Amino acid sequence: MSPDMELTELPESGDAGTPRTARELEAVYDIPVTVSAVLGKSTMQVSQLLKLGRGAVVELDRKLGEAIDIYVNNRLVARGEVVMVDDTRLGVTMTEIVKADRAPS
């Protein structure tokens, strides 16, 4: 950061629980974020990974129909379900927003 730049905090929302207006959030609209939908996870040794071939099945830690995790910039923000968008694409419908516990500053 250059010496003439100064960090400022964004003002808090008026009342607790009051959502910010779209105009108040305009400054962040063009910031790119990475969104990931994680179907499940599996742990295996590299030797097992190298033995996998076409058609191999990797068992995940989720059950069929269980909600998937939705991450924004590697932070869990929601859970959802996989849906068909058209004949060749998948999408995710958010079913639950995950509220992160923030440590006091």
C-alpha positions as CSV (number, residue, x, y, z in Angstrom):
1,M,0.0,0.0,0.0
2,S,1.3,3.4,-0.8
3,P,2.0,5.8,2.1
4,D,-0.6,8.3,0.9
5,M,-3.4,5.7,1.0
6,E,-5.5,5.3,4.1
7,L,-7.7,2.4,5.2
8,T,-11.2,3.2,6.2
9,E,-13.9,0.9,7.7
10,L,-17.3,0.6,6.0
11,P,-20.0,2.1,8.2
12,E,-22.1,-0.4,10.1
13,S,-25.7,-1.0,9.0
14,G,-28.2,1.4,10.7
15,D,-30.0,-1.0,12.9
16,A,-28.9,-4.6,13.8
17,G,-30.3,-6.9,11.2
18,T,-31.2,-4.0,8.7
19,P,-30.0,-5.0,5.2
20,R,-27.9,-2.6,3.3
21,T,-29.5,-1.0,0.2
22,A,-28.3,-1.9,-3.3
23,R,-26.8,1.6,-3.6
24,E,-24.7,1.2,-0.5
25,L,-23.3,-2.0,-1.9
26,E,-22.6,-0.6,-5.4
27,A,-18.9,-0.3,-4.7
28,V,-18.4,-4.0,-4.4
29,Y,-20.5,-5.2,-7.4
30,D,-17.5,-5.6,-9.8
31,I,-15.2,-7.5,-7.4
32,P,-14.7,-11.0,-8.7
33,V,-15.2,-13.9,-6.3
34,T,-14.7,-17.7,-6.7
35,V,-17.8,-19.8,-6.1
36,S,-17.4,-23.5,-5.5
37,A,-20.0,-26.2,-5.0
38,V,-18.6,-29.2,-3.2
39,L,-20.5,-32.5,-3.6
40,G,-18.3,-34.2,-1.1
41,K,-14.8,-35.2,-0.1
42,S,-12.7,-38.2,0.0
43,T,-9.2,-39.0,1.4
44,M,-6.9,-41.4,-0.2
45,Q,-3.2,-42.2,-0.6
46,V,-1.3,-41.0,-3.7
47,S,-0.8,-44.6,-4.7
48,Q,-4.6,-45.2,-4.7
49,L,-5.1,-42.0,-6.7
50,L,-2.6,-43.1,-9.3
51,K,-4.4,-46.4,-9.8
52,L,-7.7,-44.7,-10.7
53,G,-8.6,-45.0,-14.3
54,R,-11.5,-44.1,-16.6
55,G,-14.8,-45.2,-15.0
56,A,-13.4,-45.5,-11.5
57,V,-15.7,-44.5,-8.7
58,V,-14.5,-42.5,-5.8
59,E,-16.8,-42.7,-2.7
60,L,-17.5,-39.3,-1.1
61,D,-18.5,-38.5,2.5
62,R,-22.0,-37.5,1.5
63,K,-25.2,-39.5,1.1
64,L,-27.4,-39.3,-2.0
65,G,-29.8,-36.3,-1.6
66,E,-27.7,-34.7,1.1
67,A,-27.1,-30.9,0.7
68,I,-23.9,-29.8,-0.9
69,D,-21.6,-27.1,0.5
70,I,-21.3,-23.7,-1.4
71,Y,-18.1,-21.8,-0.8
72,V,-17.3,-18.2,-1.8
73,N,-13.6,-17.5,-1.8
74,N,-13.0,-20.7,0.3
75,R,-15.5,-19.7,2.9
76,L,-18.6,-21.8,3.5
77,V,-21.6,-19.5,2.9
78,A,-24.5,-21.8,2.0
79,R,-25.9,-25.3,1.4
80,G,-27.9,-26.3,-1.6
81,E,-29.0,-28.9,-4.1
82,V,-27.8,-29.8,-7.6
83,V,-30.3,-29.0,-10.3
84,M,-30.4,-29.4,-14.1
85,V,-30.2,-26.1,-15.9
86,D,-30.7,-27.5,-19.4
87,D,-29.8,-30.8,-21.0
88,T,-26.0,-30.3,-20.7
89,R,-25.5,-28.1,-17.6
90,L,-25.8,-28.4,-13.9
91,G,-26.6,-25.7,-11.4
92,V,-27.0,-25.2,-7.7
93,T,-30.0,-24.0,-5.8
94,M,-29.2,-22.5,-2.4
95,T,-31.5,-23.9,0.3
96,E,-29.8,-22.6,3.4
97,I,-27.5,-19.6,4.2
98,V,-24.8,-20.5,6.7
99,K,-24.1,-17.7,9.2
100,A,-20.4,-17.6,10.2
101,D,-19.6,-16.9,13.8
102,R,-17.3,-13.9,13.8
103,A,-14.8,-13.4,16.5
104,P,-15.0,-10.0,18.2
105,S,-12.5,-7.5,16.8
